[in-house]
């Protein structure tokens, strides 16, 4: 399980470091009630973006703990970075915590 977590984290870091930027849109935001730390739940963000070839990708960000995420709404624009060779690996820019 730890190896899987590290692999996913390294993929996100690769997208942030080497990724191609594009505009994305937030399609869903909600509290992730499957996780609780100190009585708080993280945010779950689902977003879409198009690659250079026009392929539409849907991705998620889980574990966003910052309370300012409560001000985000579906259809909000955001920046996304993705790996050119593997657009399934992406991250929101600036990073969401």
The first five atom37 places (N, CA, C, CB, O) and aatype in JSON, in Angstrom:
{
  "aatype": [20, 20, 20, 20, 20, 20, 20, 20, 20, 20, 20, 20, 20, 20, 20, 20, 20, 20, 20, 20, 20, 20, 20, 20, 20, 20, 20, 20, 20, 20, 20, 20, 20, 20, 20, 20, 20, 20, 20, 20, 20, 20, 20, 20, 20, 20, 20, 20, 20, 20, 20, 20, 20, 20, 20, 20, 20, 20, 20, 20, 20, 20, 20, 20, 20, 20, 20, 20, 20, 20, 20, 20, 20, 20, 20, 20, 20, 20, 20, 20, 20, 20, 20, 20, 20, 20, 20, 20, 20, 20, 20, 20, 20, 20, 20, 20, 20],
  "atom_mask": [
    [1, 1, 1, 1, 1],
    [1, 1, 1, 1, 1],
    [1, 1, 1, 1, 1],
    [1, 1, 1, 1, 1],
    [1, 1, 1, 1, 1],
    [1, 1, 1, 1, 1],
    [1, 1, 1, 1, 1],
    [1, 1, 1, 1, 1],
    [1, 1, 1, 1, 1],
    [1, 1, 1, 1, 1],
    [1, 1, 1, 1, 1],
    [1, 1, 1, 1, 1],
    [1, 1, 1, 1, 1],
    [1, 1, 1, 1, 1],
    [1, 1, 1, 1, 1],
    [1, 1, 1, 1, 1],
    [1, 1, 1, 1, 1],
    [1, 1, 1, 1, 1],
    [1, 1, 1, 1, 1],
    [1, 1, 1, 1, 1],
    [1, 1, 1, 1, 1],
    [1, 1, 1, 1, 1],
    [1, 1, 1, 1, 1],
    [1, 1, 1, 1, 1],
    [1, 1, 1, 1, 1],
    [1, 1, 1, 1, 1],
    [1, 1, 1, 1, 1],
    [1, 1, 1, 1, 1],
    [1, 1, 1, 1, 1],
    [1, 1, 1, 1, 1],
    [1, 1, 1, 1, 1],
    [1, 1, 1, 1, 1],
    [1, 1, 1, 1, 1],
    [1, 1, 1, 1, 1],
    [1, 1, 1, 1, 1],
    [1, 1, 1, 1, 1],
    [1, 1, 1, 1, 1],
    [1, 1, 1, 1, 1],
    [1, 1, 1, 1, 1],
    [1, 1, 1, 1, 1],
    [1, 1, 1, 1, 1],
    [1, 1, 1, 1, 1],
    [1, 1, 1, 1, 1],
    [1, 1, 1, 1, 1],
    [1, 1, 1, 1, 1],
    [1, 1, 1, 1, 1],
    [1, 1, 1, 1, 1],
    [1, 1, 1, 1, 1],
    [1, 1, 1, 1, 1],
    [1, 1, 1, 1, 1],
    [1, 1, 1, 1, 1],
    [1, 1, 1, 1, 1],
    [1, 1, 1, 1, 1],
    [1, 1, 1, 1, 1],
    [1, 1, 1, 1, 1],
    [1, 1, 1, 1, 1],
    [1, 1, 1, 1, 1],
    [1, 1, 1, 1, 1],
    [1, 1, 1, 1, 1],
    [1, 1, 1, 1, 1],
    [1, 1, 1, 1, 1],
    [1, 1, 1, 1, 1],
    [1, 1, 1, 1, 1],
    [1, 1, 1, 1, 1],
    [1, 1, 1, 1, 1],
    [1, 1, 1, 1, 1],
    [1, 1, 1, 1, 1],
    [1, 1, 1, 1, 1],
    [1, 1, 1, 1, 1],
    [1, 1, 1, 1, 1],
    [1, 1, 1, 1, 1],
    [1, 1, 1, 1, 1],
    [1, 1, 1, 1, 1],
    [1, 1, 1, 1, 1],
    [1, 1, 1, 1, 1],
    [1, 1, 1, 1, 1],
    [1, 1, 1, 1, 1],
    [1, 1, 1, 1, 1],
    [1, 1, 1, 1, 1],
    [1, 1, 1, 1, 1],
    [1, 1, 1, 1, 1],
    [1, 1, 1, 1, 1],
    [1, 1, 1, 1, 1],
    [1, 1, 1, 1, 1],
    [1, 1, 1, 1, 1],
    [1, 1, 1, 1, 1],
    [1, 1, 1, 1, 1],
    [1, 1, 1, 1, 1],
    [1, 1, 1, 1, 1],
    [1, 1, 1, 1, 1],
    [1, 1, 1, 1, 1],
    [1, 1, 1, 1, 1],
    [1, 1, 1, 1, 1],
    [1, 1, 1, 1, 1],
    [1, 1, 1, 1, 1],
    [1, 1, 1, 1, 1],
    [1, 1, 1, 1, 1]
  ],
  "atom_positions": [
    [[0.82, -1.17, 0.0], [0.0, 0.0, 0.0], [0.88, 1.25, 0.0], [-0.94, -0.01, 1.2], [0.58, 2.23, -0.69]],
    [[1.94, 1.21, 0.76], [2.85, 2.36, 0.8], [3.5, 2.59, -0.56], [3.94, 2.14, 1.88], [3.66, 3.73, -0.99]],
    [[3.88, 1.52, -1.23], [4.49, 1.62, -2.55], [3.53, 2.26, -3.55], [4.93, 0.24, -3.05], [3.94, 3.09, -4.37]],
    [[2.25, 1.89, -3.49], [1.23, 2.46, -4.37], [1.09, 3.96, -4.11], [-0.12, 1.75, -4.16], [1.02, 4.75, -5.05]],
    [[1.05, 4.35, -2.83], [0.93, 5.76, -2.47], [2.1, 6.57, -2.96], [0.81, 5.9, -0.97], [1.93, 7.69, -3.45]],
    [[3.31, 6.03, -2.82], [4.5, 6.73, -3.3], [4.5, 6.85, -4.82], [5.75, 6.01, -2.83], [4.92, 7.88, -5.36]],
    [[4.05, 5.81, -5.5], [3.99, 5.85, -6.96], [3.04, 6.95, -7.43], [3.53, 4.48, -7.52], [3.38, 7.72, -8.33]],
    [[1.85, 7.03, -6.82], [0.87, 8.06, -7.18], [1.41, 9.45, -6.89], [-0.45, 7.84, -6.43], [1.24, 10.37, -7.7]],
    [[2.07, 9.61, -5.76], [2.65, 10.92, -5.4], [3.73, 11.32, -6.39], [3.22, 10.89, -3.97], [3.79, 12.48, -6.8]],
    [[4.58, 10.39, -6.76], [5.64, 10.69, -7.73], [5.08, 11.03, -9.1], [6.6, 9.52, -7.85], [5.64, 11.87, -9.8]],
    [[3.98, 10.4, -9.48], [3.35, 10.72, -10.76], [2.83, 12.15, -10.74], [2.21, 9.73, -11.06], [3.01, 12.89, -11.71]],
    [[2.18, 12.55, -9.66], [1.68, 13.93, -9.54], [2.83, 14.92, -9.58], [0.87, 14.11, -8.24], [2.73, 15.97, -10.22]],
    [[3.92, 14.59, -8.9], [5.09, 15.48, -8.92], [5.67, 15.59, -10.32], [6.15, 14.97, -7.95], [6.1, 16.67, -10.73]],
    [[5.7, 14.48, -11.05], [6.19, 14.51, -12.44], [5.33, 15.43, -13.29], [6.21, 13.09, -13.04], [5.84, 16.19, -14.11]],
    [[4.01, 15.35, -13.11], [3.11, 16.23, -13.86], [3.38, 17.68, -13.52], [1.63, 15.87, -13.58], [3.39, 18.53, -14.41]],
    [[3.59, 17.99, -12.25], [3.86, 19.36, -11.84], [5.2, 19.87, -12.37], [3.84, 19.47, -10.32], [5.33, 21.04, -12.73]],
    [[6.18, 18.99, -12.43], [7.52, 19.4, -12.86], [7.67, 19.42, -14.38], [8.56, 18.46, -12.27], [8.28, 20.35, -14.92]],
    [[7.13, 18.43, -15.07], [7.37, 18.29, -16.51], [6.11, 18.46, -17.35], [7.98, 16.95, -16.79], [6.17, 18.34, -18.58]],
    [[4.98, 18.72, -16.73], [3.71, 18.71, -17.42], [3.48, 19.86, -18.39], [2.64, 18.71, -16.44], [4.12, 20.9, -18.33]],
    [[2.54, 19.62, -19.27], [2.06, 20.6, -20.24], [0.85, 21.28, -19.61], [1.7, 19.93, -21.63], [-0.02, 20.61, -19.06]],
    [[0.79, 22.6, -19.7], [-0.33, 23.28, -19.06], [-1.5, 23.42, -20.02], [0.1, 24.66, -18.56], [-1.33, 23.52, -21.24]],
    [[-2.69, 23.42, -19.44], [-3.92, 23.62, -20.19], [-4.98, 24.14, -19.22], [-4.38, 22.29, -20.89], [-4.83, 24.04, -18.01]],
    [[-6.03, 24.69, -19.78], [-7.13, 25.15, -18.95], [-8.09, 23.98, -18.69], [-7.88, 26.34, -19.61], [-8.37, 23.19, -19.59]],
    [[-8.56, 23.9, -17.47], [-9.52, 22.86, -17.12], [-10.73, 23.49, -16.48], [-8.89, 21.84, -16.17], [-10.81, 24.71, -16.3]],
    [[-11.68, 22.66, -16.14], [-12.9, 23.13, -15.49], [-13.26, 22.16, -14.37], [-14.07, 23.26, -16.52], [-13.17, 20.95, -14.53]],
    [[-13.66, 22.71, -13.25], [-14.11, 21.91, -12.11], [-15.52, 21.42, -12.41], [-14.06, 22.73, -10.78], [-16.4, 22.22, -12.69]],
    [[-15.73, 20.11, -12.35], [-17.07, 19.6, -12.65], [-17.81, 19.13, -11.4], [-16.97, 18.47, -13.64], [-19.03, 19.0, -11.42]],
    [[-17.07, 18.87, -10.32], [-17.72, 18.43, -9.09], [-16.8, 18.72, -7.91], [-18.09, 16.92, -9.14], [-15.59, 18.55, -8.01]],
    [[-17.39, 19.15, -6.82], [-16.64, 19.31, -5.57], [-17.56, 18.9, -4.43], [-16.12, 20.79, -5.38], [-18.72, 19.31, -4.37]],
    [[-17.03, 18.09, -3.53], [-17.82, 17.62, -2.4], [-16.88, 17.22, -1.27], [-18.74, 16.43, -2.8], [-15.67, 17.11, -1.46]],
    [[-17.45, 17.01, -0.11], [-16.68, 16.5, 1.02], [-16.51, 15.0, 0.86], [-17.37, 16.84, 2.37], [-17.46, 14.29, 0.51]],
    [[-15.32, 14.5, 1.12], [-15.05, 13.07, 1.09], [-15.3, 12.52, 2.49], [-13.58, 12.76, 0.62], [-14.42, 12.55, 3.35]],
    [[-16.5, 12.02, 2.71], [-16.88, 11.56, 4.05], [-16.33, 10.18, 4.39], [-18.37, 11.54, 4.17], [-16.58, 9.66, 5.47]],
    [[-15.58, 9.58, 3.45], [-14.95, 8.29, 3.76], [-13.69, 8.48, 4.59], [-14.62, 7.54, 2.47], [-13.16, 7.51, 5.12]],
    [[-13.2, 9.72, 4.7], [-12.02, 10.01, 5.48], [-12.37, 11.07, 6.53], [-10.85, 10.49, 4.57], [-13.11, 12.01, 6.26]],
    [[-11.82, 10.9, 7.72], [-12.01, 11.89, 8.78], [-10.72, 12.0, 9.57], [-13.19, 11.5, 9.71], [-10.15, 10.99, 9.98]],
    [[-10.26, 13.22, 9.77], [-9.11, 13.48, 10.62], [-9.48, 14.64, 11.54], [-7.81, 13.81, 9.77], [-9.84, 15.72, 11.07]],
    [[-9.4, 14.41, 12.83], [-9.77, 15.43, 13.82], [-11.17, 15.98, 13.57], [-8.75, 16.58, 13.81], [-11.41, 17.18, 13.73]],
    [[-12.09, 15.11, 13.18], [-13.47, 15.52, 12.95], [-13.71, 16.27, 11.65], [-13.91, 16.35, 14.07], [-14.81, 16.76, 11.43]],
    [[-12.7, 16.36, 10.79], [-12.83, 17.08, 9.52], [-12.74, 16.11, 8.35], [-11.74, 18.18, 9.4], [-12.08, 15.07, 8.44]],
    [[-13.39, 16.45, 7.27], [-13.35, 15.67, 6.03], [-12.61, 16.47, 4.96], [-14.78, 15.29, 5.56], [-12.79, 17.68, 4.87]],
    [[-11.8, 15.79, 4.14], [-11.14, 16.5, 3.03], [-12.12, 16.75, 1.89], [-9.91, 15.7, 2.53], [-13.22, 16.18, 1.86]],
    [[-11.71, 17.58, 0.97], [-12.51, 17.86, -0.22], [-12.14, 16.89, -1.33], [-12.31, 19.31, -0.7], [-11.0, 16.44, -1.42]],
    [[-13.11, 16.56, -2.16], [-12.94, 15.73, -3.33], [-13.25, 16.63, -4.53], [-13.87, 14.43, -3.3], [-14.35, 17.17, -4.63]],
    [[-12.28, 16.78, -5.44], [-12.47, 17.62, -6.62], [-12.39, 16.76, -7.86], [-11.41, 18.75, -6.66], [-11.48, 15.93, -8.0]],
    [[-13.32, 16.94, -8.77], [-13.32, 16.25, -10.06], [-13.24, 17.34, -11.13], [-14.6, 15.34, -10.24], [-14.01, 18.3, -11.11]],
    [[-12.32, 17.16, -12.07], [-12.11, 18.18, -13.09], [-11.91, 17.55, -14.45], [-10.92, 19.06, -12.73], [-11.59, 16.37, -14.57]],
    [[-12.1, 18.37, -15.49], [-11.9, 17.93, -16.87], [-10.97, 18.9, -17.58], [-13.26, 17.83, -17.62], [-10.9, 20.09, -17.28]],
    [[-10.25, 18.34, -18.55], [-9.4, 19.16, -19.4], [-9.21, 18.46, -20.73], [-8.02, 19.44, -18.73], [-9.42, 17.25, -20.84]],
    [[-8.82, 19.23, -21.73], [-8.55, 18.65, -23.05], [-7.06, 18.64, -23.29], [-9.28, 19.43, -24.16], [-6.34, 19.57, -22.93]],
    [[-6.6, 17.56, -23.92], [-5.2, 17.46, -24.31], [-4.99, 18.23, -25.62], [-4.76, 15.97, -24.46], [-5.95, 18.71, -26.22]],
    [[-3.75, 18.33, -26.05], [-3.44, 19.0, -27.31], [-4.14, 18.35, -28.49], [-1.94, 19.01, -27.54], [-4.47, 19.01, -29.47]],
    [[-4.37, 17.04, -28.39], [-5.04, 16.32, -29.48], [-6.56, 16.43, -29.39], [-4.63, 14.85, -29.44], [-7.27, 15.91, -30.26]],
    [[-7.07, 17.1, -28.36], [-8.52, 17.28, -28.21], [-9.21, 16.22, -27.38], [-9.13, 17.31, -29.54], [-10.43, 16.27, -27.23]],
    [[-8.45, 15.27, -26.84], [-9.04, 14.22, -26.01], [-9.48, 14.82, -24.67], [-8.02, 13.06, -25.78], [-8.71, 15.53, -24.02]],
    [[-10.72, 14.54, -24.26], [-11.25, 15.02, -22.99], [-10.89, 14.04, -21.88], [-12.78, 15.21, -23.07], [-11.19, 12.85, -21.97]],
    [[-10.24, 14.54, -20.85], [-9.8, 13.73, -19.72], [-10.55, 14.19, -18.47], [-8.25, 13.82, -19.52], [-10.66, 15.39, -18.22]],
    [[-11.05, 13.25, -17.7], [-11.65, 13.54, -16.39], [-10.71, 12.99, -15.34], [-13.09, 12.92, -16.26], [-10.29, 11.84, -15.42]],
    [[-10.39, 13.81, -14.34], [-9.46, 13.41, -13.28], [-10.0, 13.87, -11.93], [-8.05, 14.0, -13.53], [-10.95, 14.65, -11.86]],
    [[-9.39, 13.37, -10.88], [-9.83, 13.72, -9.53], [-8.66, 14.13, -8.66], [-10.56, 12.55, -8.9], [-7.51, 13.76, -8.89]],
    [[-8.98, 14.9, -7.66], [-8.03, 15.27, -6.61], [-8.73, 14.97, -5.3], [-7.57, 16.79, -6.71], [-9.77, 15.55, -5.01]],
    [[-8.17, 14.09, -4.51], [-8.73, 13.78, -3.21], [-7.78, 14.24, -2.13], [-9.02, 12.26, -3.07], [-6.58, 14.42, -2.37]],
    [[-8.3, 14.44, -0.95], [-7.44, 14.82, 0.16], [-7.09, 16.29, 0.18], [-6.19, 14.04, 0.12], [-6.05, 16.67, 0.72]],
    [[-7.94, 17.14, -0.4], [-7.71, 18.59, -0.34], [-8.3, 19.09, 0.99], [-8.37, 19.33, -1.57], [-9.51, 19.12, 1.15]],
    [[-7.45, 19.47, 1.91], [-7.89, 19.8, 3.26], [-8.13, 21.28, 3.49], [-6.88, 19.32, 4.24], [-8.77, 21.65, 4.47]],
    [[-7.65, 22.14, 2.61], [-7.75, 23.58, 2.82], [-9.21, 24.02, 2.82], [-6.97, 24.33, 1.74], [-9.96, 23.71, 1.9]],
    [[-9.61, 24.74, 3.86], [-11.01, 25.16, 3.98], [-11.42, 26.15, 2.9], [-11.24, 25.78, 5.35], [-12.62, 26.34, 2.68]],
    [[-10.48, 26.79, 2.22], [-10.84, 27.72, 1.15], [-11.46, 27.0, -0.05], [-9.61, 28.51, 0.69], [-12.07, 27.63, -0.91]],
    [[-11.32, 25.68, -0.1], [-11.94, 24.91, -1.19], [-13.47, 24.99, -1.14], [-11.51, 23.45, -1.11], [-14.13, 24.72, -2.14]],
    [[-14.03, 25.36, -0.01], [-15.49, 25.46, 0.1], [-16.04, 26.56, -0.8], [-15.89, 25.73, 1.54], [-17.24, 26.57, -1.09]],
    [[-15.18, 27.47, -1.25], [-15.63, 28.55, -2.14], [-15.6, 28.16, -3.62], [-14.76, 29.78, -1.93], [-16.11, 28.9, -4.46]],
    [[-15.03, 27.03, -3.92], [-14.99, 26.56, -5.31], [-16.37, 26.07, -5.72], [-13.94, 25.44, -5.5], [-17.14, 25.56, -4.89]],
    [[-16.67, 26.22, -7.01], [-17.97, 25.81, -7.54], [-17.78, 25.07, -8.85], [-18.9, 27.02, -7.72], [-16.81, 25.33, -9.57]],
    [[-18.7, 24.16, -9.18], [-18.66, 23.53, -10.51], [-18.65, 24.62, -11.58], [-19.88, 22.58, -10.71], [-19.28, 25.67, -11.44]],
    [[-17.93, 24.36, -12.65], [-17.7, 25.26, -13.77], [-16.63, 26.31, -13.51], [-18.98, 25.95, -14.13], [-16.36, 27.12, -14.4]],
    [[-16.01, 26.33, -12.31], [-14.86, 27.21, -12.08], [-13.73, 26.78, -12.99], [-14.42, 27.18, -10.58], [-13.48, 25.58, -13.15]],
    [[-13.04, 27.72, -13.57], [-11.87, 27.43, -14.39], [-10.68, 27.18, -13.48], [-11.58, 28.59, -15.39], [-10.58, 27.76, -12.4]],
    [[-9.78, 26.33, -13.92], [-8.54, 26.09, -13.19], [-7.46, 25.66, -14.18], [-8.74, 25.02, -12.09], [-7.75, 25.23, -15.29]],
    [[-6.21, 25.77, -13.75], [-5.09, 25.32, -14.58], [-4.76, 23.89, -14.23], [-3.86, 26.23, -14.38], [-4.79, 23.49, -13.07]],
    [[-4.44, 23.13, -15.26], [-4.07, 21.73, -15.11], [-2.75, 21.51, -15.83], [-5.19, 20.78, -15.67], [-2.53, 22.07, -16.9]],
    [[-1.89, 20.7, -15.26], [-0.68, 20.24, -15.94], [-0.78, 18.73, -16.07], [0.62, 20.65, -15.16], [-1.21, 18.04, -15.15]],
    [[-0.38, 18.21, -17.25], [-0.46, 16.77, -17.49], [0.77, 16.32, -18.25], [-1.74, 16.41, -18.28], [1.43, 17.12, -18.92]],
    [[1.08, 15.05, -18.13], [2.23, 14.5, -18.84], [1.85, 14.27, -20.3], [2.71, 13.17, -18.19], [0.83, 13.64, -20.59]],
    [[2.64, 14.79, -21.2], [2.36, 14.7, -22.63], [2.16, 13.27, -23.1], [3.49, 15.34, -23.42], [1.23, 12.99, -23.86]],
    [[2.99, 12.37, -22.67], [2.9, 10.98, -23.09], [1.84, 10.17, -22.37], [4.2, 10.32, -22.9], [1.46, 9.1, -22.83]],
    [[1.34, 10.69, -21.24], [0.34, 9.98, -20.46], [-0.57, 11.0, -19.77], [1.01, 9.05, -19.41], [-0.39, 11.3, -18.59]],
    [[-1.56, 11.55, -20.5], [-2.4, 12.6, -19.93], [-3.27, 12.15, -18.77], [-3.26, 13.17, -21.0], [-3.89, 12.98, -18.1]],
    [[-3.33, 10.85, -18.52], [-4.07, 10.37, -17.35], [-3.37, 10.8, -16.05], [-4.2, 8.83, -17.39], [-3.98, 10.79, -14.98]],
    [[-2.1, 11.18, -16.16], [-1.36, 11.68, -15.0], [-1.39, 13.21, -15.08], [0.13, 11.13, -14.97], [-0.77, 13.82, -15.95]],
    [[-2.12, 13.8, -14.13], [-2.29, 15.25, -14.16], [-2.34, 15.79, -12.74], [-3.57, 15.63, -14.92], [-2.43, 15.04, -11.77]],
    [[-2.27, 17.11, -12.64], [-2.38, 17.78, -11.34], [-2.95, 19.17, -11.58], [-0.99, 17.85, -10.62], [-2.79, 19.75, -12.65]],
    [[-3.6, 19.69, -10.57], [-4.11, 21.05, -10.61], [-2.97, 21.99, -10.26], [-5.32, 21.24, -9.64], [-2.17, 21.71, -9.37]],
    [[-2.9, 23.13, -10.98], [-1.87, 24.14, -10.69], [-2.55, 25.45, -10.37], [-0.9, 24.31, -11.89], [-3.46, 25.84, -11.1]],
    [[-2.18, 26.16, -9.34], [-1.21, 25.74, -8.32], [-1.77, 24.56, -7.52], [-0.88, 26.91, -7.37], [-2.97, 24.34, -7.46]],
    [[-0.86, 23.81, -6.92], [-1.3, 22.62, -6.19], [-2.39, 22.95, -5.17], [-0.12, 21.96, -5.5], [-2.33, 23.98, -4.49]],
    [[-3.36, 22.08, -5.07], [-4.47, 22.24, -4.14], [-4.16, 21.41, -2.9], [-5.83, 21.8, -4.79], [-3.83, 20.23, -2.98]],
    [[-4.26, 22.07, -1.76], [-4.03, 21.31, -0.52], [-5.28, 21.23, 0.31], [-2.92, 21.95, 0.3], [-5.27, 20.64, 1.39]]
  ]
}
